[in-house]
């Protein structure tokens, strides 16, 4: 499975298609030097917490982001 594909680029179903918003959230998590808290992510993305929560939950479900035991998020980025 590919980590992420841009909208409309998933040809054979072997990837998770991300919206632009989800892609930017995933990139923010992956680019962080350390696992990032929800509050830090909210501050860096300027998104409403409900919108951010839904997007992060989807990223976790698809294995693109992992929630650590301390509640911080870490990217599972390979690209």
N, C-alpha and C positions, 0 to 999 in steps of 0.2 A: 504494500500500500504506500502510495506517495503521501508525504506529510500534508501537503495542501496544494490545491490547484486554484487558479483564478476562476472567476465566474465563467461558465461555459467552456472550460478547457478540459473537463473530465470526460475523456473519450470512451474508455473501456470500463468505467465503474470502479477502477482500482484506486481512487483517490477521494478525498473529502473536499467537496467544493465549498469554499468559504466566501462569504460576502466581503466586500471591501472593509467593512467595520470589523468583522471577525479576523480578517487577515491582519489588520493593523493592531488589534489587541494581541493576537498570537505573536506578532513581531515584537511588540513592546515587552511581552513576557520573555521571549527568547533572547532578546538583546540585553535584558537586565543582567548585571554582574552577579546577582544573588537571587534566590527565590524572592518573589515580590508579594507584598501583602495586597489585599483587595483595596485598602485605602490608598496605597501608593499607586496602584493601577488606576483607580478612579481619578486621582489627582493628575496623573500623566496623560490620561485620555480625555478628561473633561466630559465623560459620559454620565448620564443619570444612572444611579446605582441599579435600578431595575433592568435597564437595557444591558448594562455591563454584566450583571449577574446571569442573565439569560445566555449571553454570548459566551461567557466563561464556562458556564455549565455545559454548553454544547461542545466546546473545545475539550473539556475534560472527558465527556462521554465518548468522543471520537479518538481519545488518546493523544491529542496534540499538546495537551497541557496536563500536568499532574498536580494534584493538591497534596501538599506535604502534610504531615501530622500536625504541624504548628499552624496550619491554615494558610500558609503562603503558597504561591503558585510558581511552578517551574516548567519551562517549555521542554517539550520532547522534540527538539528541532534537529533535523539532519540535513536541511538544505542550506 
